[in-house]
Amino acid sequence: MILQNWWYTTLLGTDGVLQPPLRGHVQTDVAVVGAGMAGLSAAMRLMASGRRVTVLERNVCGGSSTGKSAGFLTPDSELELSQLMRRFGTEGARELWAVPVRGIELITGYVRRHDMQCDLVKQDSLFVGNSGSGRRDVQQEFEARRSLGFPQTLYPRGRVAAVLGTMNYTGGVRYPGTYGINALLYAQGIKRVLLANGVRVHESTEVRHIEGHTLHTHLGSVTADQIIVCADKLKPSFTPYARNVFHAQTFLSISEPLEERAVRRLFPEEPMQCWDTDLVYTYWRLTGDRRLLVGGGSALSTFALHAVTTPVGDREGHPALQGEVPLPQGPRVHPVLARPHRHDARPVPHGSPGRAGALGALRARLRRAAVGGVLRGFRRPARAGH
């Protein structure tokens, strides 16, 4: 097991050049804080407007939540379509679903238009059920999609093995129009497009605080007519709203490239991007070079306050590190851990984030068992000394 951020290694050998940090004072029309998927999309939209645009990123472009993600380009989110319909009604759900669908079209359009090499792979999505309640969740998702006229295929329990190579899931619903992507390489590709079109991009530039229309960084400042903040994990010194959210995380591992026979065993028909119905769900997909990505965690690790920055969170939070990575027997496959990659903002109703997170994790653990069997039904890899 290699503990590292795998995605960063994919930058080796590329023509990406680290942009220098902002020094001194700059005036601009629009300042964008954060160069993840949201900030870069905003900059791309502003690029053709004729206004002066400056992007500030404390890491490298895509180096935070975007570049640590599993790269699922799907309109699905923490809420399934059926849950959106219950909350917002049929038309409300349709409108909400259309927003990420349009986002996927924009992202894939940029990749093709600018010939970006970012491992964009077209893959259907497959939502699979665990246990009887999972079967009901899948059925509800199928009914929701059917009522909106969305394309889909329903797999009852007996047919799941035809596409996933296991009988242990209780059902699945599949839909097209989704992709996998190396989001870090994509972000670096967008950076190159912005620079070529006159947009100023400063990496290694942390915005410490905002005073009126002026952003103060650790080495300089920017005054802008308009300021767009596209960042998560904000510090209380930056905004008081930082105290109102709590970040959750899951943990991601990636295999060495698999042989085709191993791929066929995992995906008998064709590779798909998948996730299950558990509260802290397990998710997996195949990359373009035939590496298997597997993500997951437990209820406790997902809401643990310090799991983002400690190796304890990696070892205890990722079921793959408990020997559960669903790789077929055969040639050795060594998982490579990508550091915690998801940081979903969750409201804290009252009290400190630590208390809210601990109580939420405890309730979650009491409601449902923590994720422990990754991709149930697959044989564990043979253990061997390294």
BAKOL-210693 format. One line per field, with one value per residue (C-alpha): x, z, y; residue number from 1. Coordinates in steps of 0.05 Angstrom, whole numbers. Each point is the difference from the previous one (the first is absolute). Layout:
N
x <- (X,...)
z <- (Z,...)
y <- (Y,...)
gumar <- (NUM,...)
//
This chain:
386
x <- (0,27,-29,0,-43,-2,-29,60,45,-40,27,71,22,-55,12,-34,40,-12,-23,36,-35,-29,49,-17,-66,-43,-64,-49,-73,-17,38,-15,22,11,22,-39,-56,-46,52,30,-70,-15,66,-14,-69,31,59,-38,-34,57,9,66,-3,48,-3,31,13,35,22,8,-60,-43,45,-52,-68,-6,66,-10,-67,-15,-18,-73,-34,-72,-61,-10,21,-10,-74,-27,-51,-56,20,1,-71,-24,31,-14,-53,3,17,46,40,2,28,52,22,8,53,54,-19,17,64,21,-14,44,57,2,-8,61,40,-16,6,68,26,14,34,-36,-23,-71,-37,-73,-32,-72,-19,-26,-35,-3,-39,25,-52,-75,0,51,-46,-55,46,18,-73,-17,56,-26,-71,26,40,-58,-48,46,12,74,36,17,5,-25,38,-36,43,8,26,51,53,-5,30,37,24,-33,-67,5,-34,-75,-11,26,-21,45,-1,44,31,53,76,62,56,66,-24,70,25,-65,11,71,-25,-51,57,39,-61,-11,72,0,-60,29,-28,47,8,40,11,29,-39,-44,-51,2,-58,-44,-6,-52,19,72,26,61,47,62,45,-45,-70,-52,-53,-58,-67,-30,24,-22,17,0,33,-17,35,2,33,-38,50,-25,-75,-44,-40,57,-28,-67,26,33,41,-8,49,9,64,22,47,23,30,56,-26,-42,4,-59,-24,-3,-39,-49,-11,-16,-41,-24,-35,38,32,-48,5,-38,-22,-44,-57,36,-2,75,0,55,15,46,18,53,49,21,64,-39,13,-56,-20,-36,-25,-36,6,-38,-50,51,57,-45,-19,64,26,74,-3,18,71,19,21,-45,-59,29,11,-64,-45,12,-26,49,55,-34,13,-67,22,-41,55,1,53,59,60,15,-38,25,-51,25,-36,-23,-8,-70,-34,-71,-18,-75,-26,-51,-40,14,-66,32,60,70,17,34,-62,-46,45,9,-75,-16,50,-28,-71,22,35,-61,-45,41,63,62,27,43,-9,22,-34,-32,5,69,56,54,69,49,45,74,62,30)
z <- (0,-20,38,-47,-42,-64,-42,11,-31,-65,-9,-9,-71,-20,-26,59,29,71,-2,47,62,-1,23,10,-17,-61,-25,-41,-21,29,52,7,66,-8,-62,7,-46,20,-2,-66,-31,22,-29,-66,-4,14,-47,-63,32,-11,74,36,41,55,32,68,25,65,-28,-74,-46,18,58,54,1,-76,-12,57,-25,-33,-64,-7,-50,17,18,60,66,74,-17,-51,-51,39,62,-40,-23,71,22,-60,-40,-71,-36,54,-4,-76,4,53,-40,-63,33,9,-67,-32,41,-28,-70,12,30,-54,-52,26,0,-73,-24,31,-10,74,22,65,-5,-18,-5,-18,49,19,73,40,68,36,61,64,37,-3,14,-55,-49,19,-10,-70,-17,23,-42,-60,10,7,-64,-37,22,-28,-65,13,-34,46,8,61,22,49,47,-48,-56,37,-10,-75,6,67,9,67,26,67,-20,5,-63,-40,-45,-57,-40,-55,-12,55,-1,41,-1,32,30,18,-72,-23,46,-24,-72,14,32,-65,-39,48,-4,-76,0,45,68,58,42,65,35,70,18,61,11,74,5,-41,16,-42,-72,17,10,44,-12,37,-49,-32,-14,-55,-8,-44,-21,12,43,-10,55,-22,58,54,66,15,63,53,-12,-72,13,61,-42,8,68,-30,-40,16,-51,-12,-38,-29,-21,-69,-24,-70,-26,-49,-72,-4,-52,-48,31,67,-30,-32,67,33,-58,-44,-49,2,54,38,57,60,70,51,45,67,42,-9,-69,-36,-71,-54,-73,-50,-28,-72,14,34,73,49,45,64,51,66,74,65,35,52,-47,-47,54,41,13,-16,-50,-57,25,38,-25,54,-41,-61,33,41,-48,-65,-3,-56,52,38,-59,-33,-67,-51,-46,-32,17,-46,-9,60,2,49,21,0,47,-23,60,25,-59,16,44,-2,37,51,43,75,35,64,44,-23,-64,42,42,-60,-39,57,14,-74,-7,60,-25,-69,30,41,-60,-48,3,-22,-68,9,-59,-62,-62,34,-37,-30,23,42,-31,22,55,-16,29,-36)
y <- (0,68,59,60,44,-42,56,45,-52,5,71,-28,7,49,70,33,58,24,71,48,27,69,53,73,32,-14,32,-41,-1,-68,-41,-74,-32,-75,-38,-64,-22,58,56,-23,-6,71,25,-35,33,69,-10,20,60,48,13,-7,-65,-22,-70,-12,-71,-19,-67,-18,5,-60,-19,-2,-35,-1,-34,-50,-23,-67,37,-21,46,-16,42,-44,30,-14,-1,-49,24,-34,40,65,-15,-10,65,45,-34,-26,65,24,-65,6,70,-19,-61,42,44,-53,-31,67,1,-67,25,61,-40,-53,55,37,-65,-14,71,11,-71,-10,-64,-14,-72,16,-67,-8,-47,-14,7,-59,11,-67,-22,-34,-42,7,74,10,-36,49,59,-26,-10,70,29,-40,27,71,-3,-32,54,53,-38,-9,-58,-59,-75,-37,-62,-46,-41,-58,44,42,-54,10,69,-1,-71,-13,-24,35,65,2,42,58,57,22,64,31,68,-4,0,-12,52,17,65,25,-7,33,59,9,-3,55,41,-3,24,58,21,-3,48,53,-22,10,-63,-1,-66,-8,63,-5,54,18,48,48,73,35,-14,-19,-70,-6,-59,-20,38,52,24,6,53,-21,28,-69,-57,-73,-49,-73,-36,-49,-15,74,25,41,56,4,-4,-12,-49,-49,-17,-21,-59,-66,-38,-74,-43,-69,-34,-22,-55,-17,-65,-13,-12,-63,-54,-5,-65,34,58,-48,-34,66,27,-58,46,66,44,45,49,-29,16,-35,19,0,63,9,-30,-38,22,-26,9,-18,51,5,-39,-55,18,-13,58,-19,50,-6,6,-12,44,19,15,40,49,-2,69,-13,-58,46,12,-63,-69,-30,24,-35,-66,-3,36,-37,-71,-13,2,-57,-47,13,28,-39,-22,-69,-50,-4,47,44,65,52,52,72,46,67,45,17,31,20,58,9,61,-21,49,0,15,25,-10,-15,-38,-53,-14,1,-46,-50,-3,-6,-56,-36,6,-24,-60,-18,7,-40,-42,35,-18,-61,-46,38,-26,-59,-65,9,-44,32,4,-53,26,-2,31,60)
gumar <- (1,2,3,4,5,6,7,8,9,10,11,12,13,14,15,16,17,18,19,20,21,22,23,24,25,26,27,28,29,30,31,32,33,34,35,36,37,38,39,40,41,42,43,44,45,46,47,48,49,50,51,52,53,54,55,56,57,58,59,60,61,62,63,64,65,66,67,68,69,70,71,72,73,74,75,76,77,78,79,80,81,82,83,84,85,86,87,88,89,90,91,92,93,94,95,96,97,98,99,100,101,102,103,104,105,106,107,108,109,110,111,112,113,114,115,116,117,118,119,120,121,122,123,124,125,126,127,128,129,130,131,132,133,134,135,136,137,138,139,140,141,142,143,144,145,146,147,148,149,150,151,152,153,154,155,156,157,158,159,160,161,162,163,164,165,166,167,168,169,170,171,172,173,174,175,176,177,178,179,180,181,182,183,184,185,186,187,188,189,190,191,192,193,194,195,196,197,198,199,200,201,202,203,204,205,206,207,208,209,210,211,212,213,214,215,216,217,218,219,220,221,222,223,224,225,226,227,228,229,230,231,232,233,234,235,236,237,238,239,240,241,242,243,244,245,246,247,248,249,250,251,252,253,254,255,256,257,258,259,260,261,262,263,264,265,266,267,268,269,270,271,272,273,274,275,276,277,278,279,280,281,282,283,284,285,286,287,288,289,290,291,292,293,294,295,296,297,298,299,300,301,302,303,304,305,306,307,308,309,310,311,312,313,314,315,316,317,318,319,320,321,322,323,324,325,326,327,328,329,330,331,332,333,334,335,336,337,338,339,340,341,342,343,344,345,346,347,348,349,350,351,352,353,354,355,356,357,358,359,360,361,362,363,364,365,366,367,368,369,370,371,372,373,374,375,376,377,378,379,380,381,382,383,384,385,386)
//
